Amino acid sequence: MDNQREKVVVKTSIISIIANIILASFKAFVGLLAHSIAIVSDAVNNLTDALSSIITIVGTKLAGKKPDKKHPYGYGRIEYMTSLIVSGIVLYAGITALVESVKKIIHPEEADYSTVTLIIIVAGILVKFALGLYVKKKGKEVNSDSLVASGSDAFNDAILSISVLASAIIYLLFHISLEAFVGAILGIFIIKAGIELIRESVDNLLGVRIESGLAKQIKKEVMKEENVQGAFDLTLHDYGPDQYSGSIHIEVPDTLNVAQIDKISRRITKNIKEKFGVTLHTVGVYSANTKDQKLKKVLSEMHDIVFKHDGILQMHGFYFDEQDKMIRFDIVMDFKVPDREKVCQEIYDAVQKKYPGYDISINMDIDISD
């Protein structure tokens, strides 16, 4: 599957490279002949797209290296690093285009559009739309963020090229030169795209929240397992596109023995790997009371104490043992709560006051997945 994904990414990127180099060559040629900074800027943008695709190929190849002792989780994050390099190139191209356009605004040169120029621009628009459709489709097929982004970028390029065409038509009809201003606008759009790409690359390197749909699907699948009464604390670490590993907690009856829980854990691990390609290294366990008659009353009291505080998202893993005088549970708190430790201490104090002499254990979980 990984080899197939790599082949699709490389093939699609090569097609994108060839198309962008051809477009860049023609646009640069007619842009220089027509003294149009807007067309030249558009050509530079196509050239950076080609360079981006080259770096995508290199990144995909390096990311495909097998794990080793030094990097046991593989080299998948190299794709995010190459994406960051591409983002820097796009940003530089945008700044260059903007600077050159401003120079043309200050010291204008009369453009010289011809029929060939217009044909090249129109052809570029059509090619970019077609390329955008193809690259985006392939990106979705293999779940490649870089290809999907390249496809979206191609659509944006086509729209920007339409603005270049519009400025050329306005000049030919009304002799009003807007191409330097259009070039500046192109530069600003390219800069914006570069900044957004940098932000996305940095987010991936830092680690972002698990995609909501994936988290809910995994928990739903885990809940299908017999004797599993709850699925919580799903934590996934991203080691490259489609390379997730992590852990989850399940709540099971306290009547199960270790051998039964071990079987459940192994089935969950195998099932999640087969269905989602996600490796769950750890399946932790919360034991659910089945014998204590006071459980419902105590649970209701704890619920009232916990949820009277703003920002509490969830309470789970609850266990009450009257004989050993023990109460334990986990709470999930919103990141917006300014002082989470203070709120947790207030809850602890309230529970301790309600049940003096009990061993109270409250774990504050991170709001890491939906």
Rosetta blueprint (number, residue, H / E / L):
1 M L
2 D H
3 N H
4 Q H
5 R H
6 E H
7 K H
8 V H
9 V H
10 V H
11 K H
12 T H
13 S H
14 I H
15 I H
16 S H
17 I H
18 I H
19 A H
20 N H
21 I H
22 I H
23 L H
24 A H
25 S H
26 F H
27 K H
28 A H
29 F H
30 V H
31 G H
32 L H
33 L H
34 A L
35 H L
36 S L
37 I H
38 A H
39 I H
40 V H
41 S H
42 D H
43 A H
44 V H
45 N H
46 N H
47 L H
48 T H
49 D H
50 A H
51 L H
52 S H
53 S H
54 I H
55 I H
56 T H
57 I H
58 V H
59 G H
60 T H
61 K H
62 L H
63 A H
64 G L
65 K L
66 K L
67 P L
68 D L
69 K L
70 K L
71 H L
72 P L
73 Y L
74 G L
75 Y L
76 G L
77 R L
78 I H
79 E H
80 Y H
81 M H
82 T H
83 S H
84 L H
85 I H
86 V H
87 S H
88 G H
89 I H
90 V H
91 L H
92 Y H
93 A H
94 G H
95 I H
96 T H
97 A H
98 L H
99 V H
100 E H
101 S H
102 V H
103 K H
104 K H
105 I H
106 I H
107 H L
108 P L
109 E L
110 E L
111 A L
112 D L
113 Y L
114 S L
115 T H
116 V H
117 T H
118 L H
119 I H
120 I H
121 I H
122 V H
123 A H
124 G H
125 I H
126 L H
127 V H
128 K H
129 F H
130 A H
131 L H
132 G H
133 L H
134 Y H
135 V H
136 K H
137 K H
138 K H
139 G H
140 K H
141 E H
142 V L
143 N L
144 S L
145 D H
146 S H
147 L H
148 V H
149 A H
150 S H
151 G H
152 S H
153 D H
154 A H
155 F H
156 N H
157 D H
158 A H
159 I H
160 L H
161 S H
162 I H
163 S H
164 V H
165 L H
166 A H
167 S H
168 A H
169 I H
170 I H
171 Y H
172 L H
173 L H
174 F H
175 H L
176 I L
177 S L
178 L L
179 E H
180 A H
181 F H
182 V H
183 G H
184 A H
185 I H
186 L H
187 G H
188 I H
189 F H
190 I H
191 I H
192 K H
193 A H
194 G H
195 I H
196 E H
197 L H
198 I H
199 R H
200 E H
201 S H
202 V H
203 D H
204 N H
205 L H
206 L H
207 G L
208 V L
209 R L
210 I L
211 E L
212 S H
213 G H
214 L H
215 A H
216 K H
217 Q H
218 I H
219 K H
220 K H
221 E H
222 V H
223 M H
224 K L
225 E L
226 E L
227 N L
228 V L
229 Q L
230 G E
231 A E
232 F E
233 D E
234 L E
235 T E
236 L E
237 H E
238 D E
239 Y L
240 G L
241 P L
242 D L
243 Q L
244 Y E
245 S E
246 G E
247 S E
248 I E
249 H E
250 I E
251 E E
252 V E
253 P E
254 D L
255 T L
256 L L
257 N L
258 V H
259 A H
260 Q H
261 I H
262 D H
263 K H
264 I H
265 S H
266 R H
267 R H
268 I H
269 T H
270 K H
271 N H
272 I H
273 K H
274 E H
275 K H
276 F H
277 G L
278 V L
279 T E
280 L E
281 H E
282 T E
283 V E
284 G E
285 V E
286 Y E
287 S E
288 A E
289 N L
290 T L
291 K L
292 D L
293 Q L
294 K L
295 L H
296 K H
297 K H
298 V H
299 L H
300 S H
301 E H
302 M H
303 H H
304 D H
305 I H
306 V H
307 F H
308 K L
309 H L
310 D L
311 G L
312 I E
313 L E
314 Q E
315 M E
316 H E
317 G E
318 F E
319 Y E
320 F E
321 D E
322 E L
323 Q L
324 D L
325 K L
326 M E
327 I E
328 R E
329 F E
330 D E
331 I E
332 V E
333 M E
334 D L
335 F L
336 K L
337 V L
338 P L
339 D L
340 R H
341 E H
342 K H
343 V H
344 C H
345 Q H
346 E H
347 I H
348 Y H
349 D H
350 A H
351 V H
352 Q H
353 K H
354 K H
355 Y L
356 P L
357 G L
358 Y L
359 D E
360 I E
361 S E
362 I E
363 N E
364 M E
365 D E
366 I L
367 D L
368 I L
369 S L
370 D L
